[in-house]
Each structure stands twice: as C-alpha cells, then as structure tokens.
Amino acid sequence: MSKNKAVAVYPGTFDPITNGHIDIIKRALHIFKSLTVAVAESARKAPLFTLAERIAMVREATATDVGVLSVEPLPGLLIDYMQSHGAKTVIRGLRVVSDFEYEFQMAMMNRTLDKNIDTVFLMPSEEHFF
C-alpha cells in the first residue's frame, strides 16, 4: 500500500509518552506520509510534566522518525490547530471498548465543527494495551 499524501495529527497530553503511544505513532507512519504529534497543554488534567518536558520526551522517544514526524505544542482546541495547519486527519489510539465510546463522541464533535476532519482509530499491539 502506498502512503497517502495526507498529513495526520496525533494529539494528546503524553504525560508521559508510553510504549503504547510510540506503537500508535509507528502504525500511523505506515499509513501516512507524515505525522505531527501535537502535545496538548491540558492544564485541566494537571499534568505531571510541563509542556516543554513532554515535548522533549516525545522528541527523544521518536528521534529515529525525524523527517516524517514533527512534535509541536497544541495550545488550544484541536479543531483550531487542524484548520490552521491544513490537516484533515486525526489519529486516536484505542485500547479497550470504553475508549471507543469517548473517542467516538470526540470524533463526532470534531466532525460537527469541521465536516472535512476525519478520525482514524488505531489499536496498539497487545503488549501495549495497558
């Protein structure tokens, strides 16, 4: 399968980045030409690490994918970020059925705000489910 010319965005707090996140990143890079990991500020979640620390951790964990992967801060709403960067695809990881319910609601909200935004759900390898 040839890679799509589309750029995908994988948003999250990544507090910290896990092997499951890295697995989703690698799977997404098999499908898309390039991927942006958008690290959310998420003050509401009271992250353990600062935004700068989380960005640095993601960059360090994905250093071998430089050139096809970028890591950037996500300062506000995902939909605003997607529109300002011309991105059309959101990547989300699913581990268990309960993840799907929440992620489905978020995907439908994003679609309501911009009908051109699609969400692709990826499952990590079994060893990274939890």
BELFEN-V872998 format. One record per pair of residues at least 4 apart in sequence whose ideal C-beta (glycine too) atoms are under 8 Angstrom apart, sorted by sequence separation. I is the first residue (numbers start at 1). J is the second residue. D is the distance in whole Angstrom. If there is no record, write none. Layout:
# BELFEN-V872998
I&J&D / I&J&D
This chain:
# BELFEN-V872998
17&21&5 / 18&22&7 / 19&23&6 / 20&24&7 / 21&25&6 / 22&26&6 / 23&27&6 / 24&28&6 / 25&29&6 / 26&30&7 / 27&31&7 / 28&32&6 / 47&51&8 / 49&53&4 / 50&54&7 / 51&55&6 / 52&56&6 / 53&57&6 / 54&58&6 / 55&59&6 / 56&60&6 / 57&61&6 / 58&62&6 / 59&63&7 / 62&66&8 / 65&69&4 / 74&78&7 / 76&80&5 / 77&81&7 / 78&82&6 / 79&83&6 / 80&84&6 / 81&85&6 / 95&99&5 / 96&100&8 / 97&101&7 / 98&102&7 / 99&103&6 / 100&104&6 / 101&105&7 / 102&106&7 / 103&107&6 / 104&108&6 / 105&109&6 / 106&110&6 / 107&111&6 / 108&112&6 / 109&113&7 / 110&114&7 / 111&115&6 / 113&117&8 / 124&128&4 / 17&22&7 / 29&34&8 / 42&47&6 / 49&54&5 / 76&81&7 / 82&87&5 / 94&99&5 / 124&129&6 / 29&35&6 / 75&81&8 / 81&87&8 / 82&88&7 / 93&99&8 / 94&100&6 / 111&117&6 / 14&21&6 / 28&35&5 / 47&54&7 / 62&69&5 / 74&81&6 / 110&117&5 / 111&118&8 / 49&57&7 / 82&90&7 / 111&119&8 / 12&21&7 / 62&71&7 / 94&103&6 / 110&119&7 / 25&35&7 / 41&51&5 / 92&103&5 / 25&37&7 / 39&51&6 / 59&71&5 / 78&90&7 / 107&119&4 / 58&71&5 / 106&119&8 / 10&24&7 / 92&106&8 / 10&25&6 / 39&54&5 / 92&107&7 / 39&55&5 / 55&71&6 / 103&119&7 / 55&72&8 / 90&107&7 / 10&28&6 / 55&73&6 / 103&121&6 / 39&58&6 / 8&28&6 / 90&110&7 / 37&58&5 / 100&121&7 / 51&73&6 / 8&31&8 / 14&37&7 / 8&32&4 / 7&32&7 / 10&35&6 / 12&37&8 / 14&39&5 / 37&62&7 / 6&32&6 / 7&33&7 / 8&34&8 / 9&35&7 / 10&36&7 / 11&37&8 / 12&38&8 / 13&39&7 / 3&30&8 / 4&31&7 / 6&33&7 / 7&34&5 / 8&35&5 / 9&36&5 / 10&37&5 / 11&38&4 / 12&39&7 / 13&40&5 / 15&42&8 / 90&117&6 / 92&119&6 / 94&121&5 / 3&31&7 / 4&32&6 / 5&33&6 / 7&35&7 / 8&36&7 / 9&37&8 / 10&38&7 / 12&40&6 / 82&110&8 / 88&116&6 / 89&117&8 / 90&118&7 / 91&119&8 / 92&120&7 / 93&121&8 / 94&122&7 / 95&123&7 / 3&32&6 / 4&33&6 / 7&36&7 / 9&38&5 / 11&40&6 / 13&42&4 / 88&117&6 / 89&118&5 / 90&119&5 / 91&120&6 / 92&121&5 / 93&122&6 / 94&123&5 / 95&124&7 / 1&31&8 / 3&33&5 / 15&45&7 / 35&65&8 / 88&118&6 / 89&119&7 / 90&120&7 / 92&122&7 / 93&123&7 / 79&110&6 / 83&114&6 / 89&120&6 / 91&122&6 / 93&124&6 / 13&45&6 / 15&47&4 / 16&48&7 / 37&69&7 / 39&71&7 / 41&73&7 / 78&110&7 / 82&114&7 / 15&48&6 / 16&49&6 / 35&68&7 / 36&69&8 / 37&70&7 / 39&72&7 / 41&74&7 / 96&129&7 / 13&47&6 / 15&49&6 / 34&68&5 / 35&69&5 / 36&70&5 / 37&71&5 / 38&72&6 / 39&73&6 / 40&74&4 / 41&75&6 / 79&113&5 / 95&129&5 / 33&68&7 / 34&69&7 / 35&70&8 / 36&71&7 / 37&72&7 / 38&73&7 / 39&74&6 / 79&114&6 / 82&117&6 / 95&130&7 / 29&65&6 / 34&70&7 / 36&72&6 / 38&74&4 / 17&54&7 / 21&58&8 / 25&62&6 / 16&54&7 / 40&78&8 / 79&117&7 / 15&54&6 / 22&61&6 / 26&65&8 / 29&68&6 / 14&54&5 / 17&57&5 / 21&61&8 / 22&62&7 / 25&65&7 / 29&69&7 / 38&78&7 / 13&54&7 / 16&57&5 / 17&58&5 / 14&57&7 / 38&81&6 / 14&58&5 / 17&61&5 / 25&69&7 / 36&85&7 / 36&87&7 / 35&91&7 / 32&89&7 / 11&74&6 / 28&91&5 / 11&78&5 / 24&91&7 / 9&78&8 / 24&93&4 / 11&81&8 / 9&81&7 / 21&93&7 / 9&82&6 / 20&93&7 / 20&95&7 / 9&85&7 / 7&85&8 / 9&87&5 / 7&86&8 / 8&87&7 / 11&90&7 / 7&87&5 / 9&89&7 / 10&90&8 / 8&89&4 / 9&90&6 / 10&91&4 / 6&88&6 / 7&89&8 / 8&90&7 / 9&91&7 / 10&92&8 / 6&89&6 / 8&91&5 / 31&120&7 / 28&120&8 / 28&122&6 / 27&122&5 / 27&124&8 / 24&122&5 / 24&124&6 / 23&124&4 / 23&125&5 / 20&124&5 / 23&128&5 / 19&127&8 / 20&128&4 / 19&128&5 / 20&129&7 / 18&128&7 / 8&120&7
